[in-house]
């Protein structure tokens, strides 16, 4: 089954504006939507590969409130740049 992790920027803005703490991540399948502040990406064996983290009260130094963290001992990242897209 395919799952999509969606970051809802409208909820991030609303939380920032009103001081609320609603979950901004939606994990979607064809059957349901589940809402969270953090999503942990694991193998079928339970090994954690990465986390999608929402941290409104302690953003990164660049100002990001949502980011993906991974352990490079178990996981690596390949970067793909597509021609014709904005690559700023």
MOPAC internal coordinates of N, CA, C and O (Angstrom, degrees):
PM7 1SCF
backbone

  N    0.0000 0     0.00 0     0.00 0    0    0    0
  C    1.4486 1     0.00 0     0.00 0    1    0    0
  C    1.5282 1   108.10 1     0.00 0    2    1    0
  O    1.2310 1   121.02 1   -44.28 1    3    2    1
  N    1.3093 1   115.65 1   135.72 1    3    2    1
  C    1.4611 1   120.92 1   178.02 1    5    3    2
  C    1.5239 1   109.81 1   -84.10 1    6    5    3
  O    1.2310 1   120.97 1   -41.80 1    7    6    5
  N    1.3400 1   115.76 1   138.20 1    7    6    5
  C    1.4647 1   121.99 1   174.02 1    9    7    6
  C    1.5207 1   108.18 1  -123.26 1   10    9    7
  O    1.2310 1   121.02 1   -38.89 1   11   10    9
  N    1.3114 1   115.66 1   141.11 1   11   10    9
  C    1.4593 1   122.26 1   178.04 1   13   11   10
  C    1.5165 1   107.96 1  -119.24 1   14   13   11
  O    1.2310 1   120.58 1   -49.23 1   15   14   13
  N    1.3234 1   116.50 1   130.77 1   15   14   13
  C    1.4661 1   121.16 1   174.44 1   17   15   14
  C    1.5180 1   106.86 1  -100.04 1   18   17   15
  O    1.2310 1   121.00 1   -63.75 1   19   18   17
  N    1.3207 1   115.70 1   116.25 1   19   18   17
  C    1.4612 1   122.55 1  -177.57 1   21   19   18
  C    1.5222 1   109.03 1  -109.55 1   22   21   19
  O    1.2310 1   120.74 1   -46.03 1   23   22   21
  N    1.3450 1   116.20 1   133.97 1   23   22   21
  C    1.4613 1   121.85 1   175.80 1   25   23   22
  C    1.5219 1   107.25 1  -101.33 1   26   25   23
  O    1.2310 1   120.47 1   -61.93 1   27   26   25
  N    1.3238 1   116.70 1   118.07 1   27   26   25
  C    1.4604 1   121.43 1  -176.51 1   29   27   26
  C    1.5274 1   109.90 1   -91.29 1   30   29   27
  O    1.2310 1   121.18 1   -80.54 1   31   30   29
  N    1.3339 1   115.34 1    99.46 1   31   30   29
  C    1.4654 1   119.53 1  -177.19 1   33   31   30
  C    1.5193 1   112.51 1   -67.75 1   34   33   31
  O    1.2310 1   120.08 1   155.02 1   35   34   33
  N    1.3405 1   117.45 1   -24.98 1   35   34   33
  C    1.4674 1   119.78 1   177.69 1   37   35   34
  C    1.5280 1   110.84 1   -66.47 1   38   37   35
  O    1.2310 1   120.58 1   142.10 1   39   38   37
  N    1.3333 1   116.49 1   -37.90 1   39   38   37
  C    1.4677 1   120.05 1   178.16 1   41   39   38
  C    1.5278 1   109.93 1   -70.78 1   42   41   39
  O    1.2310 1   119.95 1   142.80 1   43   42   41
  N    1.3275 1   117.71 1   -37.20 1   43   42   41
  C    1.4713 1   120.35 1   176.14 1   45   43   42
  C    1.5209 1   109.54 1   -58.52 1   46   45   43
  O    1.2310 1   120.39 1   132.35 1   47   46   45
  N    1.3222 1   116.87 1   -47.65 1   47   46   45
  C    1.4712 1   120.58 1   179.93 1   49   47   46
  C    1.5247 1   111.58 1   -63.29 1   50   49   47
  O    1.2310 1   120.71 1   137.26 1   51   50   49
  N    1.3368 1   116.25 1   -42.74 1   51   50   49
  C    1.4675 1   120.01 1  -179.95 1   53   51   50
  C    1.5286 1   110.59 1   -63.69 1   54   53   51
  O    1.2310 1   120.35 1   136.36 1   55   54   53
  N    1.3277 1   116.94 1   -43.64 1   55   54   53
  C    1.4669 1   120.46 1   177.51 1   57   55   54
  C    1.5244 1   111.22 1   -60.29 1   58   57   55
  O    1.2310 1   120.54 1   137.50 1   59   58   57
  N    1.3283 1   116.58 1   -42.50 1   59   58   57
  C    1.4670 1   121.19 1  -179.90 1   61   59   58
  C    1.5220 1   110.66 1   -64.92 1   62   61   59
  O    1.2310 1   120.83 1   136.13 1   63   62   61
  N    1.3148 1   116.02 1   -43.87 1   63   62   61
  C    1.4679 1   120.85 1  -176.74 1   65   63   62
  C    1.5235 1   112.52 1   -69.22 1   66   65   63
  O    1.2310 1   120.37 1   137.94 1   67   66   65
  N    1.3455 1   116.89 1   -42.06 1   67   66   65
  C    1.4659 1   120.97 1  -172.58 1   69   67   66
  C    1.5311 1   113.85 1  -103.26 1   70   69   67
  O    1.2310 1   120.03 1   178.73 1   71   70   69
  N    1.3332 1   117.55 1    -1.27 1   71   70   69
  C    1.4604 1   120.11 1  -179.98 1   73   71   70
  C    1.5198 1   113.44 1    71.08 1   74   73   71
  O    1.2310 1   120.30 1  -156.55 1   75   74   73
  N    1.3328 1   117.03 1    23.45 1   75   74   73
  C    1.4651 1   121.33 1   179.18 1   77   75   74
  C    1.5267 1   109.83 1   -91.33 1   78   77   75
  O    1.2310 1   120.58 1    -4.76 1   79   78   77
  N    1.3232 1   116.50 1   175.24 1   79   78   77
  C    1.4640 1   121.44 1  -176.37 1   81   79   78
  C    1.5266 1   110.83 1  -137.00 1   82   81   79
  O    1.2310 1   120.59 1  -132.40 1   83   82   81
  N    1.3354 1   116.48 1    47.60 1   83   82   81
  C    1.4672 1   120.38 1   178.08 1   85   83   82
  C    1.5286 1   109.56 1   -71.33 1   86   85   83
  O    1.2310 1   119.67 1   -31.78 1   87   86   85
  N    1.3240 1   118.24 1   148.22 1   87   86   85
  C    1.4688 1   120.54 1   175.76 1   89   87   86
  C    1.5291 1   110.54 1   -63.11 1   90   89   87
  O    1.2310 1   120.31 1   -42.31 1   91   90   89
  N    1.3242 1   117.02 1   137.69 1   91   90   89
  C    1.4606 1   120.94 1  -178.45 1   93   91   90
  C    1.5264 1   112.58 1  -107.49 1   94   93   91
  O    1.2310 1   120.27 1   170.76 1   95   94   93
  N    1.3283 1   117.09 1    -9.24 1   95   94   93
  C    1.4570 1   120.71 1   178.88 1   97   95   94
  C    1.5178 1   109.58 1   -97.69 1   98   97   95
  O    1.2310 1   120.95 1   -43.75 1   99   98   97
  N    1.3272 1   115.78 1   136.25 1   99   98   97
  C    1.4580 1   121.67 1   173.52 1  101   99   98
  C    1.5170 1   107.19 1  -121.03 1  102  101   99
  O    1.2310 1   120.27 1   -56.52 1  103  102  101
  N    1.3314 1   117.09 1   123.48 1  103  102  101
  C    1.4576 1   121.40 1   173.58 1  105  103  102
  C    1.5212 1   105.88 1   -99.68 1  106  105  103
  O    1.2310 1   121.26 1   -67.39 1  107  106  105
  N    1.3425 1   115.19 1   112.61 1  107  106  105
  C    1.4599 1   121.37 1  -171.95 1  109  107  106
  C    1.5256 1   110.89 1  -106.75 1  110  109  107
  O    1.2310 1   121.25 1   -41.61 1  111  110  109
  N    1.3280 1   115.22 1   138.39 1  111  110  109
  C    1.4603 1   122.39 1   166.52 1  113  111  110
  C    1.5246 1   106.18 1  -125.99 1  114  113  111
  O    1.2310 1   120.49 1    -0.43 1  115  114  113
  N    1.3247 1   116.67 1   179.57 1  115  114  113
  C    1.4641 1   118.43 1   178.03 1  117  115  114
  C    1.5247 1   111.23 1   -68.52 1  118  117  115
  O    1.2310 1   120.06 1   163.42 1  119  118  117
  N    1.3397 1   117.49 1   -16.58 1  119  118  117
  C    1.4611 1   121.54 1  -176.98 1  121  119  118
  C    1.5216 1   114.49 1   -98.28 1  122  121  119
  O    1.2310 1   120.34 1   145.23 1  123  122  121
  N    1.3415 1   116.95 1   -34.77 1  123  122  121
  C    1.4625 1   118.13 1  -169.90 1  125  123  122
  C    1.5199 1   112.52 1  -155.39 1  126  125  123
  O    1.2310 1   121.66 1   -13.65 1  127  126  125
  N    1.3212 1   114.42 1   166.35 1  127  126  125
  C    1.4630 1   123.63 1   172.21 1  129  127  126
  C    1.5216 1   107.98 1  -118.84 1  130  129  127
  O    1.2310 1   120.43 1   -48.96 1  131  130  129
  N    1.3288 1   116.79 1   131.04 1  131  130  129
  C    1.4600 1   122.12 1   174.81 1  133  131  130
  C    1.5187 1   107.92 1  -119.88 1  134  133  131
  O    1.2310 1   120.73 1   -42.77 1  135  134  133
  N    1.3289 1   116.20 1   137.23 1  135  134  133
  C    1.4628 1   122.10 1  -174.03 1  137  135  134
  C    1.5191 1   109.94 1  -109.06 1  138  137  135
  O    1.2310 1   120.95 1   -37.25 1  139  138  137
  N    1.3511 1   115.78 1   142.75 1  139  138  137
  C    1.4665 1   119.10 1  -176.03 1  141  139  138
  C    1.5244 1   111.13 1  -157.54 1  142  141  139
  O    1.2310 1   121.57 1   -14.55 1  143  142  141
  N    1.3408 1   114.59 1   165.45 1  143  142  141
  C    1.4613 1   122.33 1   171.55 1  145  143  142
  C    1.5295 1   110.23 1   -93.57 1  146  145  143
  O    1.2310 1   120.51 1   159.74 1  147  146  145
  N    1.3298 1   116.64 1   -20.26 1  147  146  145
  C    1.4603 1   121.78 1  -178.57 1  149  147  146
  C    1.5229 1   108.61 1  -146.36 1  150  149  147
  O    1.2310 1   120.58 1   -40.58 1  151  150  149
  N    1.3335 1   116.49 1   139.42 1  151  150  149
  C    1.4622 1   121.73 1   176.08 1  153  151  150
  C    1.5214 1   107.66 1  -124.32 1  154  153  151
  O    1.2310 1   120.54 1   -53.82 1  155  154  153
  N    1.3244 1   116.58 1   126.18 1  155  154  153
  C    1.4582 1   121.81 1  -179.70 1  157  155  154
  C    1.5224 1   107.96 1  -102.39 1  158  157  155
  O    1.2310 1   120.76 1   -54.25 1  159  158  157
  N    1.3213 1   116.16 1   125.75 1  159  158  157
  C    1.4604 1   122.27 1  -179.95 1  161  159  158
  C    1.5218 1   107.16 1   -98.56 1  162  161  159
  O    1.2310 1   120.91 1   -59.22 1  163  162  161
  N    1.3555 1   115.87 1   120.78 1  163  162  161
  C    1.4661 1   121.64 1  -175.31 1  165  163  162
  C    1.5209 1   110.68 1  -127.01 1  166  165  163
  O    1.2310 1   121.26 1   -19.94 1  167  166  165
  N    1.3347 1   115.20 1   160.06 1  167  166  165
  C    1.4552 1   120.62 1   169.33 1  169  167  166
  C    1.5244 1   107.93 1   -76.80 1  170  169  167
  O    1.2310 1   120.56 1    -9.25 1  171  170  169
  N    1.3159 1   116.53 1   170.75 1  171  170  169
  C    1.4729 1   120.71 1   176.79 1  173  171  170
  C    1.5294 1   111.36 1   -62.75 1  174  173  171
  O    1.2310 1   120.47 1   156.21 1  175  174  173
  N    1.3400 1   116.71 1   -23.79 1  175  174  173
  C    1.4688 1   121.58 1   178.41 1  177  175  174
  C    1.5197 1   112.74 1   -84.45 1  178  177  175
  O    1.2310 1   120.06 1   179.48 1  179  178  177
  N    1.3369 1   117.49 1    -0.52 1  179  178  177
  C    1.4540 1   121.11 1   177.79 1  181  179  178
  C    1.5143 1   115.42 1    91.15 1  182  181  179
  O    1.2310 1   120.14 1  -173.70 1  183  182  181
  N    1.3337 1   117.33 1     6.30 1  183  182  181
  C    1.4599 1   120.43 1   178.66 1  185  183  182
  C    1.5298 1   108.52 1   -77.93 1  186  185  183
  O    1.2310 1   121.08 1   -54.23 1  187  186  185
  N    1.3227 1   115.55 1   125.77 1  187  186  185
  C    1.4665 1   120.39 1  -179.12 1  189  187  186
  C    1.5234 1   110.09 1   -73.70 1  190  189  187
  O    1.2310 1   120.83 1   -55.08 1  191  190  189
  N    1.3399 1   116.02 1   124.92 1  191  190  189
  C    1.4595 1   121.31 1   178.04 1  193  191  190
  C    1.5198 1   112.03 1   -98.18 1  194  193  191
  O    1.2310 1   121.05 1   138.76 1  195  194  193
  N    1.3437 1   115.59 1   -41.24 1  195  194  193
  C    1.4660 1   119.66 1  -176.35 1  197  195  194
  C    1.5187 1   109.61 1  -161.14 1  198  197  195
  O    1.2310 1   121.47 1   -14.59 1  199  198  197
  N    1.3397 1   114.80 1   165.41 1  199  198  197
  C    1.4655 1   122.23 1   174.73 1  201  199  198
  C    1.5167 1   108.32 1  -130.90 1  202  201  199
  O    1.2310 1   120.70 1   -40.46 1  203  202  201
  N    1.3219 1   116.27 1   139.54 1  203  202  201
  C    1.4559 1   121.96 1   167.72 1  205  203  202
  C    1.5212 1   104.61 1  -101.61 1  206  205  203
  O    1.2310 1   120.39 1   -58.94 1  207  206  205
  N    1.3273 1   116.86 1   121.06 1  207  206  205
  C    1.4637 1   121.98 1  -170.71 1  209  207  206
  C    1.5184 1   110.81 1  -119.55 1  210  209  207
  O    1.2310 1   121.01 1   -46.28 1  211  210  209
  N    1.3392 1   115.68 1   133.72 1  211  210  209
  C    1.4632 1   122.29 1   170.51 1  213  211  210
  C    1.5169 1   106.91 1  -110.70 1  214  213  211
  O    1.2310 1   120.63 1   -62.24 1  215  214  213
  N    1.3212 1   116.41 1   117.76 1  215  214  213
  C    1.4608 1   121.48 1  -177.97 1  217  215  214
  C    1.5261 1   109.20 1  -133.38 1  218  217  215
  O    1.2310 1   120.25 1   -97.09 1  219  218  217
  N    1.3416 1   117.13 1    82.91 1  219  218  217
  C    1.4615 1   120.26 1  -174.21 1  221  219  218
  C    1.5260 1   113.98 1   -70.23 1  222  221  219
  O    1.2310 1   120.32 1   151.02 1  223  222  221
  N    1.3244 1   117.00 1   -28.98 1  223  222  221
  C    1.4632 1   120.29 1  -175.34 1  225  223  222
  C    1.5281 1   112.94 1   -91.24 1  226  225  223
  O    1.2310 1   120.78 1   167.55 1  227  226  225
  N    1.3325 1   116.12 1   -12.45 1  227  226  225
  C    1.4617 1   120.91 1   178.04 1  229  227  226
  C    1.5336 1   108.77 1  -140.14 1  230  229  227
  O    1.2310 1   120.42 1  -109.64 1  231  230  229
  N    1.3481 1   116.80 1    70.36 1  231  230  229
  C    1.4646 1   119.57 1  -179.62 1  233  231  230
  C    1.5290 1   111.28 1   -69.03 1  234  233  231
  O    1.2310 1   120.94 1   -14.00 1  235  234  233
  N    1.3238 1   115.81 1   166.00 1  235  234  233
  C    1.4627 1   120.27 1   174.72 1  237  235  234
  C    1.5284 1   109.27 1   -66.46 1  238  237  235
  O    1.2310 1   120.36 1   -15.11 1  239  238  237
  N    1.3154 1   116.92 1   164.89 1  239  238  237
  C    1.4710 1   120.54 1  -178.32 1  241  239  238
  C    1.5256 1   112.19 1   -60.76 1  242  241  239
  O    1.2310 1   119.98 1   155.38 1  243  242  241
  N    1.3371 1   117.65 1   -24.62 1  243  242  241
  C    1.4657 1   121.12 1   177.98 1  245  243  242
  C    1.5244 1   111.57 1   -79.91 1  246  245  243
  O    1.2310 1   120.20 1   171.84 1  247  246  245
  N    1.3424 1   117.23 1    -8.16 1  247  246  245
  C    1.4605 1   121.60 1   179.37 1  249  247  246
  C    1.5161 1   114.05 1   102.07 1  250  249  247
  O    1.2310 1   120.01 1   173.00 1  251  250  249
  N    1.3364 1   117.59 1    -7.00 1  251  250  249
  C    1.4682 1   120.71 1  -178.55 1  253  251  250
  C    1.5226 1   110.70 1   -64.21 1  254  253  251
  O    1.2310 1   120.96 1   -45.52 1  255  254  253
  N    1.3253 1   115.78 1   134.48 1  255  254  253
  C    1.4612 1   122.36 1   177.18 1  257  255  254
  C    1.5335 1   111.51 1  -101.92 1  258  257  255
  O    1.2310 1   120.40 1   163.18 1  259  258  257
  N    1.3330 1   116.84 1   -16.82 1  259  258  257
  C    1.4686 1   122.61 1   177.67 1  261  259  258
  C    1.5239 1   107.75 1  -130.03 1  262  261  259
  O    1.2310 1   120.79 1   -45.69 1  263  262  261
  N    1.3344 1   116.09 1   134.31 1  263  262  261
  C    1.4568 1   119.98 1   177.97 1  265  263  262
  C    1.5232 1   109.59 1  -154.82 1  266  265  263
  O    1.2310 1   121.41 1   -10.94 1  267  266  265
  N    1.3465 1   114.91 1   169.06 1  267  266  265
  C    1.4642 1   122.46 1   176.78 1  269  267  266
  C    1.5207 1   107.42 1  -110.80 1  270  269  267
  O    1.2310 1   120.89 1   -51.31 1  271  270  269
  N    1.3337 1   115.90 1   128.69 1  271  270  269
  C    1.4691 1   121.78 1   175.89 1  273  271  270
  C    1.5131 1   108.39 1  -114.44 1  274  273  271
  O    1.2310 1   120.80 1   -39.55 1  275  274  273
  N    1.3464 1   116.08 1   140.45 1  275  274  273
  C    1.4574 1   119.21 1   174.99 1  277  275  274
  C    1.5104 1   109.98 1  -143.31 1  278  277  275
  O    1.2310 1   121.30 1   -23.06 1  279  278  277
  N    1.3244 1   115.12 1   156.94 1  279  278  277
  C    1.4578 1   122.54 1   179.52 1  281  279  278
  C    1.5217 1   107.47 1   -93.65 1  282  281  279
  O    1.2310 1   120.26 1   -66.07 1  283  282  281
  N    1.3223 1   117.11 1   113.93 1  283  282  281
  C    1.4603 1   119.94 1  -176.97 1  285  283  282
  C    1.5299 1   113.09 1   -74.08 1  286  285  283
  O    1.2310 1   119.95 1   176.32 1  287  286  285
  N    1.3382 1   117.69 1    -3.68 1  287  286  285
  C    1.4661 1   119.52 1   172.24 1  289  287  286
  C    1.5232 1   110.62 1   -73.42 1  290  289  287
  O    1.2310 1   120.31 1   151.71 1  291  290  289
  N    1.3388 1   117.02 1   -28.29 1  291  290  289
  C    1.4635 1   120.81 1  -177.27 1  293  291  290
  C    1.5235 1   113.28 1  -114.29 1  294  293  291
  O    1.2310 1   120.09 1   165.02 1  295  294  293
  N    1.3278 1   117.44 1   -14.98 1  295  294  293
  C    1.4560 1   121.29 1  -171.70 1  297  295  294
  C    1.5196 1   109.68 1  -140.54 1  298  297  295
  O    1.2310 1   120.85 1   -29.19 1  299  298  297
  N    1.3236 1   115.98 1   150.81 1  299  298  297
  C    1.4555 1   120.51 1   174.60 1  301  299  298
  C    1.5205 1   108.23 1  -131.93 1  302  301  299
  O    1.2310 1   120.28 1   -12.85 1  303  302  301
  N    1.3151 1   117.06 1   167.15 1  303  302  301
  C    1.4578 1   122.32 1  -177.90 1  305  303  302
  C    1.5179 1   108.76 1  -124.48 1  306  305  303
  O    1.2310 1   120.45 1   -51.38 1  307  306  305
  N    1.3241 1   116.74 1   128.62 1  307  306  305
  C    1.4583 1   122.17 1   170.57 1  309  307  306
  C    1.5113 1   107.37 1  -102.92 1  310  309  307
  O    1.2310 1   120.32 1   -49.89 1  311  310  309
  N    1.3207 1   117.00 1   130.11 1  311  310  309
  C    1.4557 1   121.68 1   179.73 1  313  311  310
  C    1.5234 1   109.40 1   -95.93 1  314  313  311
  O    1.2310 1   120.76 1   -46.86 1  315  314  313
  N    1.3141 1   116.15 1   133.14 1  315  314  313
  C    1.4611 1   122.12 1  -179.85 1  317  315  314
  C    1.5169 1   107.80 1  -122.04 1  318  317  315
  O    1.2310 1   120.73 1   -55.55 1  319  318  317
  N    1.3289 1   116.20 1   124.45 1  319  318  317
  C    1.4568 1   121.74 1   176.67 1  321  319  318
  C    1.5194 1   107.09 1  -113.39 1  322  321  319
  O    1.2310 1   120.42 1   -55.93 1  323  322  321
  N    1.3210 1   116.81 1   124.07 1  323  322  321
  C    1.4608 1   121.20 1  -179.25 1  325  323  322
  C    1.5206 1   109.70 1   -95.18 1  326  325  323
  O    1.2310 1   120.77 1   -44.07 1  327  326  325
  N    1.3150 1   116.13 1   135.93 1  327  326  325
  C    1.4597 1   120.46 1   177.57 1  329  327  326
  C    1.5146 1   110.23 1   -65.15 1  330  329  327
  O    1.2310 1   121.22 1   -35.92 1  331  330  329
  N    1.3360 1   115.27 1   144.08 1  331  330  329
  C    1.4534 1   119.94 1   176.46 1  333  331  330
  C    1.5100 1   114.30 1    87.40 1  334  333  331
  O    1.2310 1   119.76 1   172.71 1  335  334  333
  N    1.3252 1   118.06 1    -7.29 1  335  334  333
  C    1.4552 1   120.92 1   177.42 1  337  335  334
  C    1.5175 1   108.91 1   -99.88 1  338  337  335
  O    1.2310 1   120.75 1   -21.27 1  339  338  337
  N    1.3097 1   116.16 1   158.73 1  339  338  337
  C    1.4573 1   121.24 1   179.95 1  341  339  338
  C    1.5224 1   108.96 1   -68.83 1  342  341  339
  O    1.2310 1   120.34 1   -65.54 1  343  342  341
  N    1.3102 1   116.96 1   114.46 1  343  342  341
  C    1.4672 1   121.72 1  -175.71 1  345  343  342
  C    1.5172 1   112.40 1  -109.83 1  346  345  343
  O    1.2310 1   119.69 1  -144.99 1  347  346  345
  N    1.3162 1   118.20 1    35.01 1  347  346  345
  C    1.4712 1   121.90 1  -179.16 1  349  347  346
  C    1.4991 1   111.40 1   -68.22 1  350  349  347
  O    1.2310 1   120.10 1   180.00 1  351  350  349

